[in-house]
Amino acid sequence: MFLAVAEEQHFARAAKRLGMSQPPLTMQIQILERSLGLKLFDRSRRGTVLSAAGAAILPAVRRFAAQAEQLEAVIREVVAGQSAVLHIGAINSAMLDTVPPLLEALRSSHPQLSVFVKEIDSADAVPGLEAGAFDLAFARLEGEVADGIATMPLAEDRLAVAMPTQHALAGLPRIRLKSLDGEHLVMSSRQVSPVYFDMLVSVCRANGFSPRIFHEVRSLTSQLAYVSCGQGLALVPASMRKLAPPNVAIRPLKERVTVVTAAAVWSERRYHPIVEAAVAWLQVAHRKVHT
């Protein structure tokens, strides 16, 4: 009711949207205001607008409403007999290549499975699993990331350099990492993937220089976009060459540096039969690719 009035900015329109008469809606908002000890709306003849307090709580209420809608969807699935539900959080690249074949296999063996997929940043994977928002996540993570959280690398790639085609280094078949000393670099943000960021910085320092970070961005495709706009060079997986625009060249490093581009991540503290089935399928698929 609060959201309807906030979005319609009119009690009569909000009541119509909610399929109810206006007096009960007005009464419920007044009860809400009294229970919170806050004035949520400023009313006038011209309409209704959020007060400062109402505007402050609106984002949290919207998040709460979205979670309630998701819960209702799960309940509807369970009531309909589709009790197998899997919540997946995945970075964009995994949504394109890793998740679809997994879901095809799972739905083949579990016809009643309902799946909810949400795009996330790598940094969201562990908190989301710990909070129970996801049952399974796909992110750029490796090693021990948190107590009770398991990771399984699924895809690795050699590190390469993305640069404008006119750059002096673009004419070389391979780039020595030390050659990037002093260059403006576009890096994947540490906030998005701390492990990945720290690994790249460590590799640079091991080769005699500290990276000069000009921009921090949220995805590999954003790195290519910034390079395309002449905003610096970027360290990216070599496979990104298939997504590079015509004015961006991608050259492998002389040093062999391998990075995890996708890993499955799940909580070992929460048993979920579909997660077990998913991990087993991923292990078999990963072995087939590497044999």
N, C-alpha and C positions, 0 to 999 in steps of 0.2 A: 504493500500500500504506500509506504514511504517513497519507494522508487517511482511508482506511477505518478504520484503528485509532483515529485521532483522533476520528472521528465516532461509531464504535460503542462506544468506550471498553471494548473487550473483544476479545482476540485471536481467540477462537473464532468470535465473531459476524462479525468482520472477515474471517476466512478464508472463512467460508461465503458472505459477500457477494461475495468475490472469486472464488469457485469453486475454491478450493484448500484443501489441508490446512494445519493450524496450524503444524507445525514449520518448513516452508520460509518461511512468513510471518515467524515469529519470527526466523529466521536472517537474512532480508533486512533486517529492521529493525535487528538488531544490526550488520550490515555497514554500513548507512547511518549509524548512530550513530558507529561507529569511523571512518568516512571523514570525517565532519563534525567529529569530536572533541567531540560534544555528547551529553548524555543527553536524549533526546526524550520519554521517557515514565517516569512513576512507576508501578511495578507493585505490586499487593497482592492479597490473596485476594478483596477486594471488587471488583476490576476494574483497569482501566488508565486513567490520566488523563495529560494532557499535562503535561510539566515546564514550568518557566518558559521554557526555551529553545525547547521545542516550540511553546508558545503564541505565542512571538515570531515564528516563521517560518511559522506556519499561514496567515496572510492571503496571503503571497507565494506559497506553494505552491498555494493555491486559485486565484490568478490564473494561475499557470503551467499548472495543470491545465485551466482554461477555454480558454487559448490552444491547448493541445495538442488539445482536443476540436474547436476551430474548424479547426485544421490537418487533423485527421482527416476532418472533413466536406468540406473542399475537396478532399482527396485522393480521397475516395470519388466526388465529382462528376467529377473528372478521369478516374478509372479507368472510370467509367460512360460516358465519352465527352462529358460536358458540361463541356468545357474552358474555356468562357467564364464567368469568375467576376468579380463586381463587389462590392466592399465599400464601403458607403455609411455615413457618419456624418451625422446630421441632427438639428437642433433639433426640438422637438415640433411646432411650428406647420408646419414644412416637411414633416414626416411626414404631416400631415393634408391639405395641399393641393398641395404642389409635387411630392413624390416619387411618389405613386401614378400620375398621368398619364404621367410620364416612364418609369416601369417598364413600364407598359402598352405604350407605344410601343417601348421597347427589346426587350421580349419578342416583340413582333410581328415585328420585323426580325431578332431573334436568338433563335429558338425554344429553343436549347440553353442559354440564359443562366441562370446561378445567381446569385442576389443575396442578400447578407447585409446587413441594415440594423440599425444600432445608434443609439439615441438618445444625443445628446451635448449639452453646453453649447457655446455659440459659442467659448469660450476653448479648447475641446478640438480644434477643427477643424485649425488649423495644425500643432500638435505631432503630431496623429494622422496627418496627411498626410506630414509629414517623417519619421515613424517607419515609414511604410508600413502602418499599421493600417487606413487608408482609402484608396480610390482616388479617391473623390469625396466632398465634404462640402457641407452646406447649413447656413449660419449667418448671424447678423446681423453681417456684416463688410463693409467697403468700403475702396476705395483700395488702396495698397500696404501689405500687412500683413507680408510677409516676402520675402526674396530667393528667387526661384524659385517663388513661390506666386501663382497667378492667381486673380482674383475677377471675377465677373460678377453685378451686381445683377439680381435677378429681380422683386422686389416692393418698391414704395415706398408710403408712406402719410403723410398729414399727422399731425402731433403733436396730441394732445388731452389733456384733463385728466380723470382719473377721480376722483370725489368722492362722499361720501355724499349721498343725495338731499335730506337736511335741511340741507346746508351752505349758507351764505349765497350762495356763488357759483353754486350749482346753478340758480338762477332766471335767470341770464344766458344769452343765446344763444351768446355767444363770450366767452372768458376772455383777458384780457391777461396775458401771462406774468409781468409785474411784480407782479400780484395775488397770486402765490404766495410772495412775500417773507415770511418768518416762518412759513409753514405747515410742518407736519411732512410730509415727502415719503417715499414708499415707492419706492425705486429698484431697477432691475435691477442686480445686483451687478457691480462692476468685474471681479471674478474671473471671472465668467461671460462677459462681453463688454466688454473694456477699451475698444475703439473706440467702442462705443455709449454707454457710461457717460461717457467723456470728452467726447463730442459734446454730451450733454445738459447736463453741468456747464458747458461752454463757452457754450452757448446761454443758460443762466441768467445767467452772469456778463456776457455781452454785453448783457443786458437789465437790468443794474444791481443784481444780488443774487447771493449765493452760496447754493446750495440747502441747506436744513436737512434733512439726510438722517436719518430716524428709523429706517428699516429698509432693509437691502439683501437682496433675495430673488433666487431663481434663475430665475424665469420670469415672463412677462407675466400668466399666469393667477394666479400667486401674488400679484402686485401687486393684482389685482382682489380677491382674497380678503382681503388685509390692509385694503384700503380698505373692504370690506364689513363688516369687524370694527371699523371706526372708528379704525384705526391711522394714518391720514394720507391725503394726496392722492397721486396718481401721474400721471406723464407717460407716456402710452401711445399707440400708433397708434390713429387714429380707428376703424379697423375692429374694434377690440376691443369696440365697443358691442354687437356680436352675441353676445358671451360674458358680458356684464356681468349680475350678478344684479339683481333688482328694486330693491334698496336702493342701487344705485350708478348715478350719472348720469355720462355722458361728454359733455363739451362741447368743441368745437374751440377752438383758440387763435385769437386775433385775428391774431397774427403767423403768416405762412406758413412753417412749419418742416417740412421733409420728411425722413423717416428711412427708411433701408433696413431692411425687415423680413425679407428673405431674400436670400441671395446664394449662387451656386454657387462652390465653392472647390476648386481642384485643383493638383497639383504639375506644373510644366512640365519638371521634371527626369526624370520617369518616364513613358515612353510606355506608353499603355494604349489599345488600339483602341476599347474600349467607352466609355471616358471621352471620347474624341474624338467618338464618335457621340452620346453624351449631351449634350455641350456644343453640338454642331451643332443637335440637336433643341431644346434650351433656347433657343438664339439665335433660331431660327425662331418658336417659340412666344411668346417675349417680344416680338418684332416685331409679331406678329399682335395681341397684346393692346393694344399702344400705337399701332396705326394704325387 
